Amino acid sequence: MAALRSGVRRLFSISAFSPPPSAAVPPPAEPSTNLFVSGLSKRTTSEGLREAFSKFGQVIYARVVTDRLSGYSKGFGFVRYSTLEEAAQGITGMDGKFLDGWVIFAEYARPRLPPPDQTQAPPPPQQTSEPPFNHQ
């Protein structure tokens, strides 16, 4: 019975609780003219994104990433400004603001990681002099 009590006490003890380790947060992206915008509504279009961000500078490119089949927004997009100063103003002006009824987040875009090297083929299987099956 005493073992049961200590087990229950340990189960509900605060000192026995350890929070899960926090996920590694990537460092902030280098300032650039390219912005990553997340939290977009399914109704947000590339034109609407361009219009919202053009209040803070000359938008060279604005694109909402969409699903190939449905055509609906995947909830994120990219905006490119002509200068770093305009990009910084775009982040300041739009980060945490509402667009089409949703709170959006704007930050500097990180460069795309290179795809895994697909030119290296796996080594060919080694040939043995014995047949694969033992037929007699």
N, CA, C and O atoms as a GROMACS GRO file, in nm:
protein
  544
    1MET      N    1   0.080  -0.119   0.000
    1MET     CA    2   0.000   0.000   0.000
    1MET      C    3   0.086   0.127   0.000
    1MET      O    4   0.053   0.226  -0.065
    2ALA      N    5   0.196   0.122   0.074
    2ALA     CA    6   0.285   0.238   0.080
    2ALA      C    7   0.348   0.263  -0.056
    2ALA      O    8   0.368   0.378  -0.096
    3ALA      N    9   0.378   0.155  -0.128
    3ALA     CA   10   0.435   0.169  -0.262
    3ALA      C   11   0.334   0.234  -0.356
    3ALA      O   12   0.371   0.316  -0.440
    4LEU      N   13   0.208   0.198  -0.341
    4LEU     CA   14   0.103   0.256  -0.423
    4LEU      C   15   0.091   0.406  -0.397
    4LEU      O   16   0.078   0.485  -0.490
    5ARG      N   17   0.096   0.445  -0.268
    5ARG     CA   18   0.087   0.586  -0.233
    5ARG      C   19   0.204   0.665  -0.290
    5ARG      O   20   0.185   0.775  -0.343
    6SER      N   21   0.323   0.612  -0.279
    6SER     CA   22   0.438   0.685  -0.332
    6SER      C   23   0.432   0.694  -0.484
    6SER      O   24   0.476   0.794  -0.542
    7GLY      N   25   0.379   0.590  -0.547
    7GLY     CA   26   0.363   0.596  -0.693
    7GLY      C   27   0.264   0.701  -0.735
    7GLY      O   28   0.287   0.774  -0.830
    8VAL      N   29   0.150   0.708  -0.662
    8VAL     CA   30   0.049   0.808  -0.692
    8VAL      C   31   0.104   0.947  -0.663
    8VAL      O   32   0.082   1.041  -0.739
    9ARG      N   33   0.176   0.960  -0.551
    9ARG     CA   34   0.236   1.088  -0.515
    9ARG      C   35   0.334   1.132  -0.624
    9ARG      O   36   0.336   1.249  -0.662
   10ARG      N   37   0.414   1.040  -0.674
   10ARG     CA   38   0.511   1.072  -0.778
   10ARG      C   39   0.439   1.109  -0.908
   10ARG      O   40   0.483   1.196  -0.982
   11LEU      N   41   0.327   1.040  -0.935
   11LEU     CA   42   0.251   1.066  -1.057
   11LEU      C   43   0.198   1.209  -1.059
   11LEU      O   44   0.201   1.275  -1.163
   12PHE      N   45   0.150   1.256  -0.944
   12PHE     CA   46   0.091   1.389  -0.938
   12PHE      C   47   0.186   1.495  -0.884
   12PHE      O   48   0.146   1.609  -0.863
   13SER      N   49   0.309   1.460  -0.863
   13SER     CA   50   0.406   1.555  -0.811
   13SER      C   51   0.451   1.650  -0.921
   13SER      O   52   0.473   1.608  -1.035
   14ILE      N   53   0.463   1.775  -0.887
   14ILE     CA   54   0.508   1.874  -0.984
   14ILE      C   55   0.654   1.852  -1.019
   14ILE      O   56   0.696   1.873  -1.133
   15SER      N   57   0.732   1.808  -0.920
   15SER     CA   58   0.875   1.790  -0.946
   15SER      C   59   0.902   1.677  -1.044
   15SER      O   60   1.008   1.674  -1.107
   16ALA      N   61   0.808   1.583  -1.057
   16ALA     CA   62   0.828   1.472  -1.151
   16ALA      C   63   0.799   1.514  -1.294
   16ALA      O   64   0.836   1.444  -1.388
   17PHE      N   65   0.733   1.629  -1.310
   17PHE     CA   66   0.698   1.674  -1.444
   17PHE      C   67   0.816   1.745  -1.509
   17PHE      O   68   0.875   1.835  -1.450
   18SER      N   69   0.847   1.705  -1.627
   18SER     CA   70   0.948   1.777  -1.703
   18SER      C   71   0.889   1.810  -1.839
   18SER      O   72   0.846   1.719  -1.911
   19PRO      N   73   0.886   1.936  -1.875
   19PRO     CA   74   0.826   1.974  -2.004
   19PRO      C   75   0.909   1.917  -2.118
   19PRO      O   76   1.029   1.894  -2.104
   20PRO      N   77   0.844   1.895  -2.231
   20PRO     CA   78   0.919   1.844  -2.347
   20PRO      C   79   1.024   1.944  -2.391
   20PRO      O   80   1.005   2.065  -2.374
   21PRO      N   81   1.133   1.896  -2.447
   21PRO     CA   82   1.236   1.989  -2.492
   21PRO      C   83   1.181   2.079  -2.602
   21PRO      O   84   1.105   2.034  -2.688
   22SER      N   85   1.219   2.203  -2.599
   22SER     CA   86   1.170   2.296  -2.700
   22SER      C   87   1.236   2.267  -2.834
   22SER      O   88   1.353   2.228  -2.841
   23ALA      N   89   1.160   2.285  -2.938
   23ALA     CA   90   1.211   2.262  -3.074
   23ALA      C   91   1.316   2.368  -3.106
   23ALA      O   92   1.308   2.483  -3.062
   24ALA      N   93   1.414   2.327  -3.182
   24ALA     CA   94   1.519   2.420  -3.220
   24ALA      C   95   1.460   2.525  -3.314
   24ALA      O   96   1.407   2.492  -3.420
   25VAL      N   97   1.470   2.648  -3.276
   25VAL     CA   98   1.418   2.758  -3.358
   25VAL      C   99   1.528   2.801  -3.454
   25VAL      O  100   1.639   2.835  -3.411
   26PRO      N  101   1.499   2.800  -3.584
   26PRO     CA  102   1.602   2.842  -3.678
   26PRO      C  103   1.634   2.990  -3.660
   26PRO      O  104   1.548   3.068  -3.620
   27PRO      N  105   1.756   3.028  -3.690
   27PRO     CA  106   1.792   3.170  -3.676
   27PRO      C  107   1.713   3.253  -3.776
   27PRO      O  108   1.669   3.202  -3.879
   28PRO      N  109   1.694   3.381  -3.746
   28PRO     CA  110   1.619   3.466  -3.840
   28PRO      C  111   1.691   3.474  -3.974
   28PRO      O  112   1.813   3.467  -3.983
   29ALA      N  113   1.611   3.489  -4.078
   29ALA     CA  114   1.666   3.496  -4.213
   29ALA      C  115   1.741   3.627  -4.234
   29ALA      O  116   1.712   3.727  -4.169
   30GLU      N  117   1.835   3.624  -4.325
   30GLU     CA  118   1.908   3.746  -4.362
   30GLU      C  119   1.812   3.844  -4.429
   30GLU      O  120   1.725   3.802  -4.505
   31PRO      N  121   1.826   3.973  -4.401
   31PRO     CA  122   1.741   4.071  -4.470
   31PRO      C  123   1.759   4.063  -4.621
   31PRO      O  124   1.870   4.058  -4.673
   32SER      N  125   1.647   4.061  -4.691
   32SER     CA  126   1.649   4.059  -4.837
   32SER      C  127   1.523   4.127  -4.886
   32SER      O  128   1.439   4.170  -4.807
   33THR      N  129   1.510   4.137  -5.016
   33THR     CA  130   1.390   4.199  -5.074
   33THR      C  131   1.276   4.099  -5.084
   33THR      O  132   1.164   4.136  -5.119
   34ASN      N  133   1.303   3.972  -5.054
   34ASN     CA  134   1.201   3.867  -5.063
   34ASN      C  135   1.138   3.843  -4.926
   34ASN      O  136   1.208   3.824  -4.827
   35LEU      N  137   1.005   3.845  -4.921
   35LEU     CA  138   0.932   3.820  -4.798
   35LEU      C  139   0.853   3.692  -4.808
   35LEU      O  140   0.802   3.657  -4.915
   36PHE      N  141   0.842   3.620  -4.695
   36PHE     CA  142   0.757   3.503  -4.683
   36PHE      C  143   0.637   3.547  -4.602
   36PHE      O  144   0.653   3.606  -4.494
   37VAL      N  145   0.518   3.520  -4.651
   37VAL     CA  146   0.395   3.562  -4.584
   37VAL      C  147   0.314   3.437  -4.552
   37VAL      O  148   0.282   3.360  -4.642
   38SER      N  149   0.281   3.417  -4.424
   38SER     CA  150   0.204   3.300  -4.384
   38SER      C  151   0.076   3.343  -4.314
   38SER      O  152   0.060   3.459  -4.275
   39GLY      N  153  -0.015   3.247  -4.297
   39GLY     CA  154  -0.142   3.273  -4.233
   39GLY      C  155  -0.247   3.328  -4.326
   39GLY      O  156  -0.346   3.386  -4.281
   40LEU      N  157  -0.227   3.311  -4.456
   40LEU     CA  158  -0.322   3.368  -4.554
   40LEU      C  159  -0.452   3.288  -4.558
   40LEU      O  160  -0.453   3.167  -4.536
   41SER      N  161  -0.559   3.359  -4.585
   41SER     CA  162  -0.690   3.298  -4.602
   41SER      C  163  -0.694   3.218  -4.732
   41SER      O  164  -0.615   3.244  -4.824
   42LYS      N  165  -0.785   3.124  -4.740
   42LYS     CA  166  -0.804   3.047  -4.864
   42LYS      C  167  -0.857   3.136  -4.975
   42LYS      O  168  -0.846   3.103  -5.093
   43ARG      N  169  -0.915   3.250  -4.937
   43ARG     CA  170  -0.970   3.342  -5.037
   43ARG      C  171  -0.870   3.444  -5.088
   43ARG      O  172  -0.899   3.516  -5.184
   44THR      N  173  -0.753   3.451  -5.026
   44THR     CA  174  -0.654   3.551  -5.066
   44THR      C  175  -0.597   3.515  -5.203
   44THR      O  176  -0.559   3.400  -5.227
   45THR      N  177  -0.590   3.613  -5.291
   45THR     CA  178  -0.534   3.594  -5.425
   45THR      C  179  -0.400   3.666  -5.434
   45THR      O  180  -0.366   3.747  -5.348
   46SER      N  181  -0.326   3.636  -5.539
   46SER     CA  182  -0.199   3.704  -5.562
   46SER      C  183  -0.221   3.854  -5.582
   46SER      O  184  -0.140   3.935  -5.536
   47GLU      N  185  -0.329   3.890  -5.649
   47GLU     CA  186  -0.358   4.031  -5.670
   47GLU      C  187  -0.389   4.100  -5.538
   47GLU      O  188  -0.344   4.213  -5.515
   48GLY      N  189  -0.464   4.034  -5.450
   48GLY     CA  190  -0.495   4.090  -5.319
   48GLY      C  191  -0.370   4.105  -5.233
   48GLY      O  192  -0.356   4.202  -5.159
   49LEU      N  193  -0.281   4.008  -5.243
   49LEU     CA  194  -0.155   4.015  -5.169
   49LEU      C  195  -0.070   4.132  -5.219
   49LEU      O  196  -0.014   4.207  -5.139
   50ARG      N  197  -0.063   4.148  -5.351
   50ARG     CA  198   0.013   4.260  -5.409
   50ARG      C  199  -0.046   4.393  -5.365
   50ARG      O  200   0.027   4.485  -5.328
   51GLU      N  201  -0.177   4.403  -5.370
   51GLU     CA  202  -0.243   4.529  -5.333
   51GLU      C  203  -0.217   4.565  -5.187
   51GLU      O  204  -0.193   4.681  -5.155
   52ALA      N  205  -0.223   4.465  -5.097
   52ALA     CA  206  -0.202   4.492  -4.955
   52ALA      C  207  -0.060   4.536  -4.926
   52ALA      O  208  -0.038   4.626  -4.845
   53PHE      N  209   0.038   4.474  -4.990
   53PHE     CA  210   0.178   4.504  -4.963
   53PHE      C  211   0.229   4.624  -5.042
   53PHE      O  212   0.333   4.681  -5.008
   54SER      N  213   0.158   4.665  -5.148
   54SER     CA  214   0.205   4.778  -5.228
   54SER      C  215   0.192   4.911  -5.154
   54SER      O  216   0.244   5.013  -5.199
   55LYS      N  217   0.122   4.912  -5.041
   55LYS     CA  218   0.111   5.034  -4.960
   55LYS      C  219   0.246   5.073  -4.899
   55LYS      O  220   0.263   5.187  -4.855
   56PHE      N  221   0.340   4.980  -4.897
   56PHE     CA  222   0.467   5.003  -4.827
   56PHE      C  223   0.587   5.011  -4.921
   56PHE      O  224   0.700   5.024  -4.876
   57GLY      N  225   0.562   5.005  -5.052
   57GLY     CA  226   0.671   5.017  -5.148
   57GLY      C  227   0.635   4.952  -5.280
   57GLY      O  228   0.524   4.900  -5.298
   58GLN      N  229   0.730   4.955  -5.373
   58GLN     CA  230   0.707   4.899  -5.507
   58GLN      C  231   0.722   4.748  -5.502
   58GLN      O  232   0.830   4.695  -5.478
   59VAL      N  233   0.610   4.678  -5.524
   59VAL     CA  234   0.610   4.532  -5.525
   59VAL      C  235   0.646   4.484  -5.665
   59VAL      O  236   0.578   4.516  -5.762
   60ILE      N  237   0.754   4.409  -5.673
   60ILE     CA  238   0.799   4.354  -5.800
   60ILE      C  239   0.722   4.226  -5.832
   60ILE      O  240   0.689   4.199  -5.948
   61TYR      N  241   0.694   4.148  -5.728
   61TYR     CA  242   0.636   4.015  -5.748
   61TYR      C  243   0.555   3.980  -5.624
   61TYR      O  244   0.601   4.003  -5.512
   62ALA      N  245   0.437   3.926  -5.641
   62ALA     CA  246   0.356   3.877  -5.530
   62ALA      C  247   0.285   3.751  -5.577
   62ALA      O  248   0.222   3.750  -5.683
   63ARG      N  249   0.296   3.646  -5.499
   63ARG     CA  250   0.235   3.519  -5.539
   63ARG      C  251   0.184   3.445  -5.417
   63ARG      O  252   0.255   3.428  -5.318
   64VAL      N  253   0.059   3.401  -5.425
   64VAL     CA  254   0.001   3.312  -5.325
   64VAL      C  255   0.019   3.171  -5.379
   64VAL      O  256  -0.020   3.141  -5.492
   65VAL      N  257   0.076   3.084  -5.299
   65VAL     CA  258   0.096   2.944  -5.340
   65VAL      C  259  -0.037   2.873  -5.328
   65VAL      O  260  -0.102   2.877  -5.223
   66THR      N  261  -0.078   2.808  -5.438
   66THR     CA  262  -0.210   2.743  -5.442
   66THR      C  263  -0.198   2.594  -5.466
   66THR      O  264  -0.097   2.545  -5.518
   67ASP      N  265  -0.302   2.523  -5.427
   67ASP     CA  266  -0.312   2.380  -5.452
   67ASP      C  267  -0.335   2.357  -5.601
   67ASP      O  268  -0.414   2.427  -5.663
   68ARG      N  269  -0.266   2.260  -5.657
   68ARG     CA  270  -0.277   2.237  -5.802
   68ARG      C  271  -0.416   2.191  -5.844
   68ARG      O  272  -0.464   2.228  -5.950
   69LEU      N  273  -0.479   2.110  -5.759
   69LEU     CA  274  -0.610   2.057  -5.797
   69LEU      C  275  -0.724   2.154  -5.769
   69LEU      O  276  -0.805   2.181  -5.858
   70SER      N  277  -0.732   2.204  -5.648
   70SER     CA  278  -0.846   2.288  -5.611
   70SER      C  279  -0.827   2.434  -5.650
   70SER      O  280  -0.926   2.506  -5.670
   71GLY      N  281  -0.702   2.480  -5.660
   71GLY     CA  282  -0.678   2.620  -5.690
   71GLY      C  283  -0.685   2.711  -5.568
   71GLY      O  284  -0.661   2.831  -5.579
   72TYR      N  285  -0.718   2.654  -5.450
   72TYR     CA  286  -0.726   2.734  -5.328
   72TYR      C  287  -0.586   2.760  -5.273
   72TYR      O  288  -0.492   2.684  -5.297
   73SER      N  289  -0.575   2.868  -5.198
   73SER     CA  290  -0.450   2.905  -5.133
   73SER      C  291  -0.407   2.798  -5.035
   73SER      O  292  -0.489   2.737  -4.966
   74LYS      N  293  -0.276   2.775  -5.028
   74LYS     CA  294  -0.222   2.684  -4.928
   74LYS      C  295  -0.192   2.757  -4.798
   74LYS      O  296  -0.145   2.696  -4.701
   75GLY      N  297  -0.219   2.886  -4.794
   75GLY     CA  298  -0.204   2.961  -4.671
   75GLY      C  299  -0.074   3.039  -4.659
   75GLY      O  300  -0.046   3.098  -4.555
   76PHE      N  301   0.006   3.039  -4.765
   76PHE     CA  302   0.129   3.118  -4.762
   76PHE      C  303   0.160   3.170  -4.900
   76PHE      O  304   0.102   3.127  -4.999
   77GLY      N  305   0.253   3.266  -4.904
   77GLY     CA  306   0.290   3.326  -5.032
   77GLY      C  307   0.420   3.403  -5.019
   77GLY      O  308   0.485   3.402  -4.914
   78PHE      N  309   0.458   3.469  -5.127
   78PHE     CA  310   0.584   3.542  -5.134
   78PHE      C  311   0.562   3.678  -5.196
   78PHE      O  312   0.480   3.694  -5.287
   79VAL      N  313   0.636   3.776  -5.145
   79VAL     CA  314   0.630   3.913  -5.197
   79VAL      C  315   0.774   3.958  -5.216
   79VAL      O  316   0.858   3.936  -5.130
   80ARG      N  317   0.802   4.023  -5.330
   80ARG     CA  318   0.936   4.077  -5.355
   80ARG      C  319   0.924   4.227  -5.377
   80ARG      O  320   0.845   4.274  -5.459
   81TYR      N  321   1.005   4.302  -5.302
   81TYR     CA  322   1.011   4.447  -5.314
   81TYR      C  323   1.133   4.486  -5.396
   81TYR      O  324   1.221   4.404  -5.421
   82SER      N  325   1.136   4.611  -5.438
   82SER     CA  326   1.249   4.659  -5.518
   82SER      C  327   1.371   4.693  -5.431
   82SER      O  328   1.484   4.686  -5.479
   83THR      N  329   1.350   4.730  -5.303
   83THR     CA  330   1.464   4.765  -5.217
   83THR      C  331   1.449   4.699  -5.080
   83THR      O  332   1.340   4.657  -5.041
   84LEU      N  333   1.562   4.692  -5.008
   84LEU     CA  334   1.560   4.636  -4.872
   84LEU      C  335   1.477   4.722  -4.777
   84LEU      O  336   1.408   4.669  -4.689
   85GLU      N  337   1.483   4.853  -4.794
   85GLU     CA  338   1.408   4.944  -4.708
   85GLU      C  339   1.258   4.922  -4.723
   85GLU      O  340   1.184   4.920  -4.624
   86GLU      N  341   1.213   4.906  -4.847
   86GLU     CA  342   1.071   4.881  -4.870
   86GLU      C  343   1.029   4.746  -4.812
   86GLU      O  344   0.920   4.734  -4.758
   87ALA      N  345   1.116   4.646  -4.823
   87ALA     CA  346   1.086   4.515  -4.766
   87ALA      C  347   1.072   4.525  -4.614
   87ALA      O  348   0.981   4.466  -4.556
   88ALA      N  349   1.161   4.600  -4.550
   88ALA     CA  350   1.153   4.619  -4.405
   88ALA      C  351   1.024   4.691  -4.367
   88ALA      O  352   0.961   4.657  -4.267
   89GLN      N  353   0.985   4.791  -4.446
   89GLN     CA  354   0.860   4.861  -4.420
   89GLN      C  355   0.740   4.768  -4.440
   89GLN      O  356   0.641   4.778  -4.368
   90GLY      N  357   0.748   4.679  -4.539
   90GLY     CA  358   0.641   4.583  -4.563
   90GLY      C  359   0.623   4.487  -4.445
   90GLY      O  360   0.511   4.455  -4.407
   91ILE      N  361   0.735   4.443  -4.388
   91ILE     CA  362   0.726   4.355  -4.272
   91ILE      C  363   0.667   4.430  -4.153
   91ILE      O  364   0.576   4.380  -4.086
   92THR      N  365   0.718   4.549  -4.128
   92THR     CA  366   0.668   4.630  -4.017
   92THR      C  367   0.519   4.661  -4.034
   92THR      O  368   0.442   4.656  -3.938
   93GLY      N  369   0.479   4.692  -4.155
   93GLY     CA  370   0.341   4.732  -4.180
   93GLY      C  371   0.241   4.619  -4.185
   93GLY      O  372   0.123   4.640  -4.156
   94MET      N  373   0.284   4.498  -4.221
   94MET     CA  374   0.188   4.390  -4.241
   94MET      C  375   0.198   4.274  -4.141
   94MET      O  376   0.103   4.197  -4.128
   95ASP      N  377   0.309   4.261  -4.071
   95ASP     CA  378   0.324   4.150  -3.978
   95ASP      C  379   0.226   4.163  -3.863
   95ASP      O  380   0.224   4.264  -3.792
   96GLY      N  381   0.144   4.060  -3.844
   96GLY     CA  382   0.044   4.061  -3.737
   96GLY      C  383  -0.082   4.136  -3.770
   96GLY      O  384  -0.165   4.158  -3.683
   97LYS      N  385  -0.098   4.177  -3.895
   97LYS     CA  386  -0.217   4.252  -3.936
   97LYS      C  387  -0.319   4.158  -4.002
   97LYS      O  388  -0.287   4.044  -4.035
   98PHE      N  389  -0.440   4.209  -4.020
   98PHE     CA  390  -0.547   4.131  -4.082
   98PHE      C  391  -0.546   4.149  -4.233
   98PHE      O  392  -0.529   4.260  -4.284
   99LEU      N  393  -0.564   4.038  -4.305
   99LEU     CA  394  -0.582   4.041  -4.450
   99LEU      C  395  -0.689   3.938  -4.483
   99LEU      O  396  -0.672   3.820  -4.453
  100ASP      N  397  -0.796   3.981  -4.543
  100ASP     CA  398  -0.911   3.894  -4.574
  100ASP      C  399  -0.963   3.822  -4.451
  100ASP      O  400  -1.003   3.706  -4.459
  101GLY      N  401  -0.961   3.891  -4.336
  101GLY     CA  402  -1.017   3.835  -4.214
  101GLY      C  403  -0.922   3.746  -4.135
  101GLY      O  404  -0.962   3.693  -4.031
  102TRP      N  405  -0.800   3.726  -4.179
  102TRP     CA  406  -0.703   3.640  -4.109
  102TRP      C  407  -0.581   3.722  -4.069
  102TRP      O  408  -0.541   3.814  -4.141
  103VAL      N  409  -0.523   3.688  -3.955
  103VAL     CA  410  -0.399   3.753  -3.913
  103VAL      C  411  -0.285   3.689  -3.993
  103VAL      O  412  -0.270   3.567  -3.996
  104ILE      N  413  -0.205   3.773  -4.057
  104ILE     CA  414  -0.095   3.722  -4.139
  104ILE      C  415   0.038   3.755  -4.074
  104ILE      O  416   0.047   3.845  -3.990
  105PHE      N  417   0.141   3.683  -4.113
  105PHE     CA  418   0.276   3.702  -4.061
  105PHE      C  419   0.370   3.721  -4.178
  105PHE      O  420   0.371   3.642  -4.272
  106ALA      N  421   0.451   3.826  -4.170
  106ALA     CA  422   0.546   3.856  -4.277
  106ALA      C  423   0.687   3.853  -4.219
  106ALA      O  424   0.712   3.909  -4.112
  107GLU      N  425   0.776   3.789  -4.289
  107GLU     CA  426   0.916   3.781  -4.248
  107GLU      C  427   1.003   3.768  -4.372
  107GLU      O  428   0.954   3.740  -4.481
  108TYR      N  429   1.134   3.789  -4.353
  108TYR     CA  430   1.225   3.770  -4.464
  108TYR      C  431   1.224   3.623  -4.504
  108TYR      O  432   1.224   3.534  -4.420
  109ALA      N  433   1.223   3.600  -4.635
  109ALA     CA  434   1.222   3.462  -4.685
  109ALA      C  435   1.360   3.400  -4.670
  109ALA      O  436   1.462   3.467  -4.689
  110ARG      N  437   1.362   3.274  -4.635
  110ARG     CA  438   1.487   3.199  -4.627
  110ARG      C  439   1.515   3.141  -4.765
  110ARG      O  440   1.421   3.107  -4.838
  111PRO      N  441   1.641   3.128  -4.802
  111PRO     CA  442   1.671   3.067  -4.932
  111PRO      C  443   1.627   2.920  -4.934
  111PRO      O  444   1.632   2.851  -4.832
  112ARG      N  445   1.586   2.876  -5.049
  112ARG     CA  446   1.542   2.737  -5.064
  112ARG      C  447   1.663   2.645  -5.050
  112ARG      O  448   1.770   2.671  -5.105
  113LEU      N  449   1.644   2.538  -4.974
  113LEU     CA  450   1.752   2.441  -4.958
  113LEU      C  451   1.772   2.366  -5.089
  113LEU      O  452   1.674   2.336  -5.157
  114PRO      N  453   1.895   2.336  -5.125
  114PRO     CA  454   1.916   2.260  -5.248
  114PRO      C  455   1.860   2.119  -5.231
  114PRO      O  456   1.866   2.061  -5.123
  115PRO      N  457   1.804   2.063  -5.338
  115PRO     CA  458   1.750   1.928  -5.328
  115PRO      C  459   1.862   1.828  -5.303
  115PRO      O  460   1.977   1.854  -5.336
  116PRO      N  461   1.827   1.715  -5.246
  116PRO     CA  462   1.931   1.614  -5.225
  116PRO      C  463   1.993   1.575  -5.358
  116PRO      O  464   1.925   1.569  -5.461
  117ASP      N  465   2.122   1.548  -5.356
  117ASP     CA  466   2.195   1.516  -5.478
  117ASP      C  467   2.142   1.385  -5.536
  117ASP      O  468   2.161   1.279  -5.477
  118GLN      N  469   2.076   1.394  -5.650
  118GLN     CA  470   2.018   1.276  -5.712
  118GLN      C  471   2.105   1.222  -5.824
  118GLN      O  472   2.068   1.125  -5.890
  119THR      N  473   2.220   1.283  -5.846
  119THR     CA  474   2.307   1.236  -5.954
  119THR      C  475   2.386   1.113  -5.912
  119THR      O  476   2.431   1.036  -5.996
  120GLN      N  477   2.402   1.094  -5.780
  120GLN     CA  478   2.475   0.977  -5.734
  120GLN      C  479   2.380   0.860  -5.722
  120GLN      O  480   2.289   0.861  -5.639
  121ALA      N  481   2.400   0.761  -5.805
  121ALA     CA  482   2.318   0.640  -5.801
  121ALA      C  483   2.374   0.548  -5.693
  121ALA      O  484   2.494   0.550  -5.665
  122PRO      N  485   2.288   0.467  -5.632
  122PRO     CA  486   2.340   0.373  -5.533
  122PRO      C  487   2.433   0.273  -5.601
  122PRO      O  488   2.416   0.244  -5.720
  123PRO      N  489   2.530   0.219  -5.529
  123PRO     CA  490   2.622   0.126  -5.591
  123PRO      C  491   2.547   0.002  -5.640
  123PRO      O  492   2.453  -0.043  -5.576
  124PRO      N  493   2.589  -0.053  -5.756
  124PRO     CA  494   2.519  -0.170  -5.808
  124PRO      C  495   2.541  -0.290  -5.716
  124PRO      O  496   2.644  -0.299  -5.649
  125PRO      N  497   2.445  -0.381  -5.712
  125PRO     CA  498   2.461  -0.499  -5.627
  125PRO      C  499   2.580  -0.582  -5.677
  125PRO      O  500   2.607  -0.589  -5.797
  126GLN      N  501   2.649  -0.644  -5.584
  126GLN     CA  502   2.764  -0.723  -5.621
  126GLN      C  503   2.719  -0.856  -5.681
  126GLN      O  504   2.626  -0.920  -5.631
  127GLN      N  505   2.786  -0.896  -5.787
  127GLN     CA  506   2.754  -1.022  -5.854
  127GLN      C  507   2.830  -1.136  -5.784
  127GLN      O  508   2.948  -1.124  -5.754
  128THR      N  509   2.760  -1.242  -5.761
  128THR     CA  510   2.824  -1.361  -5.704
  128THR      C  511   2.821  -1.471  -5.807
  128THR      O  512   2.739  -1.470  -5.899
  129SER      N  513   2.910  -1.566  -5.791
  129SER     CA  514   2.916  -1.676  -5.887
  129SER      C  515   2.810  -1.781  -5.858
  129SER      O  516   2.783  -1.866  -5.943
  130GLU      N  517   2.749  -1.776  -5.741
  130GLU     CA  518   2.646  -1.875  -5.707
  130GLU      C  519   2.511  -1.826  -5.756
  130GLU      O  520   2.485  -1.705  -5.755
  131PRO      N  521   2.424  -1.917  -5.799
  131PRO     CA  522   2.289  -1.876  -5.840
  131PRO      C  523   2.210  -1.832  -5.717
  131PRO      O  524   2.238  -1.876  -5.606
  132PRO      N  525   2.110  -1.745  -5.737
  132PRO     CA  526   2.035  -1.694  -5.625
  132PRO      C  527   1.954  -1.802  -5.552
  132PRO      O  528   1.930  -1.790  -5.432
  133PHE      N  529   1.911  -1.907  -5.625
  133PHE     CA  530   1.832  -2.013  -5.564
  133PHE      C  531   1.907  -2.144  -5.576
  133PHE      O  532   1.982  -2.166  -5.671
  134ASN      N  533   1.887  -2.227  -5.482
  134ASN     CA  534   1.955  -2.356  -5.483
  134ASN      C  535   1.864  -2.459  -5.548
  134ASN      O  536   1.791  -2.530  -5.479
  135HIS      N  537   1.867  -2.466  -5.682
  135HIS     CA  538   1.785  -2.563  -5.754
  135HIS      C  539   1.868  -2.688  -5.776
  135HIS      O  540   1.983  -2.680  -5.819
  136GLN      N  541   1.808  -2.807  -5.746
  136GLN     CA  542   1.879  -2.934  -5.770
  136GLN      C  543   1.796  -3.031  -5.844
  136GLN      O  544   1.841  -3.142  -5.872
   0.00000   0.00000   0.00000
